[in-house]
Amino acid sequence: MTTTGRITVVGESLVDLVWRTGAGTVTPHPGGSPANVAIGLRRLGVPVSLITAWGDDAPGALVAEYLAGTGLDVLRAPAGSGRTMVALAYVDDATGSARYDFLASWDPRLLEVPEDTALLHTGSLAAVVEPGAGRVLDACRRLHGRPGTAVAVDLNVRPAVQPDRDAYRAAAERFAGAADVVKASEEDLAWLYPGQDPARSARSLLALGPRLAVLTRGERGATGFTAGAQVPVPAPPTAVADTIGAGDAFQSALLAAVFAPGPGGVRTVRIPAAPQEVAQALRQAVAAGALATTRPGAQPPHLRELRDALAGDGAERGNGSGTGAGTEGAAAGTGTHASGQGGAQGGVKEA
């Protein structure tokens, strides 16, 4: 079934207070995983809207200014507490890795998903911090199974907001059961299912109902799991500045592959099923994630960057006119950067 709709991303916007090793000060960076995914989709020219919430406080003012500058179509849901979520990101300059603490507040009172939503994405803190998580799950369940639509979830586990492992696992499994695509990292699944091989854990999530489960493996790439296949894709060698936002850039490119232009340029929701389709989508996602690690902060690639990276990857594998070109098409749209065209009309709207 074809559609002329959009991707709607539902989830938190926040301010990262980035504290680098040995630094005496912290630097504020507005972001949040769902917001980063939406920005990444816009940069890839995909029609996208973001439903999020923030407070009328100092961090909220920074979020509002930042989102307004991206050109995103933003629907600001009313927040019960009036507070904006804040994250403290400790960045190890030696490895580029980050760990997080949170002042968590996710309490949108109303989540109205646009009727023309073809693909709904959520995850991260929005899937576990109550009372908002329950409202997001309801939105996923309402869309899940509707003809021509799909739901995608990135678990992006953050134990700092819910240290009860059993409760977190139950929340993750509820969202997996309402999703067509579920993504998690090895670190996510090692924490949720300690002592179990992450590939086995990914298969367990697949058994809950999704048609595609994606396991990210950092510098070793990613593996896709379907009912009949397990498809590994390596990551390109990369000089890492830091890993903030890399998983979000990966997710943006994966969603762009799922909601890709077909014949005549009409975008269609199509979950990769055959091994070659899964590999093509994951090559695009892995390339986007790798590009995001080459600069500090959450900075997903623009369409032209991703096309160039995929073309180079195709040439190295002796297949420059095959998978690389095909994957470019999955990301192709009418816009090439965050302030260009390619999404719903930009601007922040109050619900």
N, C-alpha and C positions, 0 to 999 in steps of 0.2 A: 504494500500500500504506500502511495506517495503522499507527501504533505508539503505544504508551504509554510509551516509553522516555525517554531523557534526552540532553542534550548532555554529552559528556565533553571537557574541555579538558586537553591535555597540554603541559607546558612549565615554564619556569623561574619561580621566585620569587626576588626579589632586593631589595636595598636601594639606592635612588637617593640618592646624596649630592648634593643640589642646591646649586649654587654660582651665585648670581645676580651679574650684572654689578656690580662695585664693592663687593661684600660681602666682609667679612673672615672670615666663617665659613661653613661648609656645614651644611645641614640634612638629616638622614636621613629618607627617606620609603620605607617598604616598598612593594613593588609587583612589577613585572615584567609584560611584555606579556601572556602567557597568564593570569597571575593577575588582571590588570585586566579581561581579556575575561570571565573567569568571574564576577567580581564584577558587571560590567555586566549579564550575563545574569540573575543572581539579582535584581538591582534591577528588571529587566523582567519578573520573575515566571516565568522559564523554568526548568524542571528542569535542574540542572547539577551536575556534579562536577568537581573539579580534581585532576589527578594531577601532583604536583610534588615537588621535593626541596630540602632545605636542610641546612646543617651544624649541629653543636652548638657554635656559636660565638656571639659577640656579635651580629653581623647576623642569624644564624639565630634567636636569641631574639626579636628584633624582628619578624621575619617570622612566627614561630609565634604570637606574641601578636596580631599584626594579623589573620592569617587566622582565628584562633579568634573574633575579634570580628565578623567579617563574616557569620557564620552559614552559610558555605559548607560543603558536603560535600567534605572534603579527604582525599585518600589520599596520605600522605607516603611516597614511594618511598625506599628506602635509598640513600644517596649514598656512592660509593666513596671520595671524598677527605675527607669530613666537613667540607667548606668550603661557605660560602654565597656566591653570586655577589654582587658589589658593582659598581654603576655610578656614575660621576661625571658628573652632568648639568650642563653649563654653560648657563645660561639667560640670553638676551639680553633684558633688560627692555624694550628699545625695540620689539622685534618679537614677543616671547613665544616665539620659537623656541629649541630646545635642541639641543646636540650632545653626544655621549657618548664616554667612555672606560670600559673594563671591566676588572675583575678576574674573569675568566670561569672558572666551574667548573660544568659540567653533566654529571654522571656517574651518573645513576640506574642502579642495578644491575638493577632489575626494574620493568617497566611492565605492569601487569595492567589492561587496559581492561575495565570492567564489561560483562557480557554483554548488558544491555539498552541499550547505547549505540546511539542512532539516528544521531547526528551527532558526528563526532570532529573537533575543531579543534586545530591547533597552528601553530607558526611562530616567527618572531623568532629568538632565540639558540638555542632548542631544535632548530632545523632546521639549524644549522651548527656548533655547538660539539660536538666529539667528546669522549668516546665516546657521549654521550647521543643525538646526532643520528641515528646509525645505528639505535639502538633505537627511536626515535620513528618513523623511516621504516618500519621493519618493522611497527609497530603500524598505521600508515596503510595499508600494503599488505594487511594481513590483513583490514581492514574494507572497503577499497575494492572496489566491485563487488558487495558482499553485498546481496541484495534488501532494500529498505526502509531502507537506510542511506546515508550520504554522508560525505565527508571534505572539510574546508575548511582552507586554509592561508593565512596572512598572512605574506608574505615579510619585511616589516619589516626591511630590510637594515641591518646594522650593520658596516661595513667594519673598525671597530676590533678586532673579534674574529677577522676573517679578511680580511687585506688582499690576499690573492691573489685577484684578480678572477676568473680562470678557475676556480679551485677553488670560489669562492662561487657563480659562475654554474652550475656543474655541480650543486652541492648544491640550488640553487633549482629547477633543472629536474627533478631527481629527485623532489622533493616535488610539483611541479606535475603530474608524470606519475602521481602516486598520489592526486590530488585531484579532486573534482568542482567545487569553487569555489576560485579562487585570487585573492588580493588583493595589490596592490602600489601604492606611491605613484609619482608621477612621479620623485621623487628616487631611489627604489629602482631603477627601471628605467634611469634615466640613468646610474647607477653600474654596473649590471650590463651594460648594452649601450650603451657610450659612443658618441655621434654618431648614434644611431638615435632616430627619433621614438618617444616612449613608447607611443603608440597602436599603432604597429607591433610594438613589443616585447610589449605585452599580447596582441596577436593571435598572436604566436609562442608565448606561454605557453598560450594557448587550444588551439593546434594540438597540444600535447603530451597532451591528453586531457580537461581540465576542460570542464564544460558551461557555466560562467560564469566570466569573468575580469573583475575590477573594478579600475579605475585611479582612484586618488584624486588630486585636483588642488588640495588645500588650499582656499584661499578661492574657487576656481572650481568647487568641487563634485566630482563624480565621474562616470565613464563606465563603463557596463556593456557587455561584449562577449559575444555568443553566436554560434553558428555562422551565424545569419542576420541579426543586427542589431547596431547600435552605438547605445547609448542614453545621452545626456548628461543630467545632472541638476545644476542650479545649487545653490550653497550660499547660505543666508540671510546677510544682513549681520550681523556679530557683533563685539562689543567684546571683543578677545582679551586674556585675562590671561596665559596661556601655552598652549603646544600639547602639553604633557606628557599622554599618555593619550588624546589626541583620536582617533588612529587606532584605539586599542583600543575606545573607546566606539562608533565607527563599526562596527567588526567585530561587537561584541555585538549591535547592532541589526540588522545584516545577517543574522547567524545566527538571531536571533529571527524574522526574516521567512521564513527557509528552513525552520525548524522551528515552524510556526505552527499554531494551533488551526484545525481544519476544522469541518464540521458535527458538532454534538454535543459540541464542545469537545475532540475528540481531536486531539492534535498529530500532524502528518504531515510527513515530510521531502519537500519539493517545491522543486526548483531552479527559480527563475524562468526562463522561456524566452521567452514572448511579450514584445514591447517594453513593453506597459503593465504587465506583471508585474515586469519588471526596474526600470522607473521607480518603481513603488510601493515596492519593497524599498529602492532607493537613496535615495528621499526620506526614508524612515525613518532610514536609516544616516547620511545627511548631517546631518539634524536632530540626531541624537544626538551626532555628532562636534562640531557647532557648539556645542551646550550645554556639552560638556566643556571647551571653550576659554575659557569665561566665568569659570572659577574656577581658582586655582592648584592644581597637582598633578593626579594622575590621579583624577578624580572623575566617573565616568560618571553619566548622568541616571537618575533614578527613573522608573517607568512613568508616573506622573501628569505629570511634567515633559514627557516625550516626547509624551504625548497632547496636552497643551496647545500645545506647539510645532507639532505637525502640524495641529491644528485651526486655529491662526493662519495657518499656511502655506496651508491649504486655502481659508480665507476670503480671503486676499490674492489667490489665483489665481482667485477666483470659483467655487471648487469645494469648499466646506467640507463638503458631504455626500457627496463622492466619494472621491478618493484619500486625503485625510486620515483620514476615518473608517475606510476599509479598511485603511490601514496601522496604525492603532491596534490593529485586530484582530490583526494579525500579531504584535504585541508583547504582546498581552494574556495574562495568566495569573492565578494566584491570589494573587500577592504583589506588593507595591508598593514594597518597600524592602529593603535588604540584610539587615536582621534579621527580615524577615517570612517568610511561607510562600512556596512556589512552586518550591523546588528539592528535591533529595534531602535527607534529614535531615542537618542541619549537624553539624560537628565534625571534628576532625583524627584520622585513623586511620593507624596505622603499618602499612606493608605487611609 
